[in-house]
């Protein structure tokens, strides 16, 4: 199928290639929205890519008091890793250092998965013997004394092996300002899709990469084919009208969540139009040789 044009935006005849991952979710609550968000944002810092961060994480959705276990404002956070052991490590480190420490916080399971990951059952030892076990309605919690009262934390949370990481598409525009506006529109639309996150800063990555590089030890390096400043000296994928490219990377609890997020993001870019935003949309892949999940852009169109 050749490239197509939708609302004046060229859609490349290509696909995104994504990978199976492990994922978990927690619900963080606090006395108000500000502090629920603060704990969640702090916990998901430095979690853009498993390449250098160990995990990928972000807020999935903000929750009203009516939707949380303790009737307070909250956030559901999703965390992804390549393996179960690393996911468990990242979960405990991040909750222990960023949620336990946050004023008024509590932490609950956010996923019923195929297996369990330790949460309060491991963090309880911070209580140094003063922690209290509590079972309510078939759920197990730990009450850990802290200086503003107690940190209430569920004993475990769920693990899913059906998660997908690395769904993506490229927003390509005549200027960096237009590319950013289009990418922001995509991120806002994806934010309304449950079970999917965009882990890079503000949901956007400008440093799209390829596997390996010319220097020893590099896992990933600059994808020069999509760097506008190198257009005249490399085999470029960019026409003369493209002066900025931004990438949206998507992780989801399921294959369907990633597909829904890609569809929502691409629709938002198309609706914004080429005058204000992108003139072309593409995607990154490895020729279909590495990732189990394939998302053809033509199937993602509104």
URMOUR-V28632 format. One record per backbone hydrogen bond with DSSP energy under -1.0 kcal/mol. CO is the residue of the C=O (numbers start at 0). NH is the residue of the N-H. If there is no record, write none. Layout:
co,nh
CO,NH
CO,NH
//
This chain:
co,nh
3,10
5,8
8,5
9,280
10,3
11,13
13,296
15,294
17,292
18,164
21,80
22,159
23,78
24,109
25,76
26,107
27,74
28,105
31,35
32,36
33,37
34,38
35,39
36,40
37,41
38,42
39,43
41,44
46,56
48,52
55,79
57,77
60,75
62,73
63,66
64,67
67,70
72,29
73,62
74,27
75,59
75,60
76,25
77,57
78,23
79,55
80,21
82,86
83,87
84,88
85,89
86,90
87,91
88,92
89,93
90,94
91,95
92,96
93,97
94,98
94,99
101,104
105,28
106,153
107,26
110,157
114,158
116,156
118,121
118,122
119,123
121,124
122,125
123,126
124,127
126,129
131,142
133,140
135,138
138,135
139,154
140,133
141,152
142,131
143,150
145,148
148,145
150,143
151,106
152,141
153,119
154,118
154,120
156,116
158,113
158,114
159,22
162,20
163,251
164,18
166,249
168,247
169,281
170,245
171,278
171,279
172,242
172,243
174,178
175,179
176,180
177,181
178,182
179,183
180,184
181,185
182,186
183,187
184,188
185,189
186,190
188,191
189,192
194,252
196,250
199,202
200,203
204,246
207,222
209,220
214,217
218,211
220,209
221,223
222,225
223,226
224,236
226,229
227,230
229,232
229,233
233,235
238,241
243,172
245,170
246,204
247,168
249,166
250,196
251,163
253,257
254,258
255,259
256,260
257,261
258,262
259,263
260,264
261,265
262,266
263,267
264,268
265,269
266,270
267,271
268,272
272,276
278,9
279,171
280,11
281,169
283,16
285,288
292,17
294,15
295,298
296,299
//
